[in-house]
Amino acid sequence: MKSALVTGAAGFIASRVARRLVDEGVLVVGIDNINDAYDKRIKAHRLEGLDQVDGFTFCEADIENLYELDPIFEKHSFDVVFNLAARAGVRYSIENPHVYMQSNAQGSLNILELMQQRKCEKLVLASTSSLYAGQPMPFHEDLPVEQPLSPYAASKKAAEVMSYTYHHLYGIDVSILRYFTVYGPAGRPDMAPFRFIKWIYEGTPITVFGDGSQTRDFTYVDDIARGTVLAAKPLGHTVINLGGGKRPVALLDFIHMIEDRLGKKAELVFQPMSASEMVDTSADIHKAKELLDWEPEVDLETGLDRTVEWYLENLDWASQVEP
């Protein structure tokens, strides 16, 4: 791999993937529309380090807009496309499903169409563990995922299915990565880790949906970025879980871990759990080990240390970010 396109380059995972690729000597074009789905300051923070690095070129463009993408594909030749741009989040997808289908499904179609036109042969596509709703744990890639509980999950399924069509018709090699609850420094402010750290630090009550016993298979962002880059190898068309792969952690236990690091107690407010939310997640990562020689290296204790430290080091502006 000499050159790559990374979509959603100002995003949590994509910015780490782009940096890893550049560090490995790959010429990277990163695109992002810098939308206002959440506070733009955290997106600017992620791009700060990348903009100064030789080998990285940033273009402000929207994957939903085929006419913005076409000149980028015309100007550059890509060995691999990492399509990591997406509208994420289960609850907001219920409020605005059209946005999710436009970005996650139509946007992915635009990428695939330009790839086949320009003879780009490898796609790494970000997907989600949310597709496994209702399936027995630990979740493995061969389980049927035909009953998504949210427009977000449905839009990701649509992208997966379309990628197979382009694999079948045009021979595009596709690695689909189903991520499990990614956390780490500069994480999305609408996700629990950032929210919980901010709210516990400032004494704002935390709303817990459900009784807090629901579990998540937390996975550190740098482990996810490493696995994403490894998935650029030829694999045909395959789905691979990238998750913690060990003991999932209950939400209340996760909150207690943050309390310990901040030396403060959380004020909890319990609300009913949404029908769109999964109760538990747990990744079977045998396929990632076999195909990518990948497994997580950063345990939750170490990852949370780094995440809390990042927040405190950037407190002057991160505390102003709206969750």
Buried (B, 14 or more C-beta within 10 A) or exposed (E): BEBBBBBBBBBBBBBBBBBBBBEEEBBBBBBBBBBEBBBEBBBEBBBEEBEEEEBBBBBEBBBBEBEBBBEBBEEBEBBBBBBBBBBBBBEBBBEEBEBBBBBBBBBBBBBBBBBBEBEBBBBBBBBBBBBBBEBEBBBBBEBEBEEBBBBBBBBBBBBBEBBBEBBEEBEBBBBBBBBBBBBBBBBBBBBBBBBBBBBBBEEEEBEBBBEBEBBBBBBBBBBBBBBBBBBBBEBEBBBBBBBBBBEBBBBBEBBBBBBEBBEBEBEEEEEEBEEBBBEBBBBBBBBBEEBBEBBBEBEBEEBBBBBBEBBBEBEEEBEEBEB
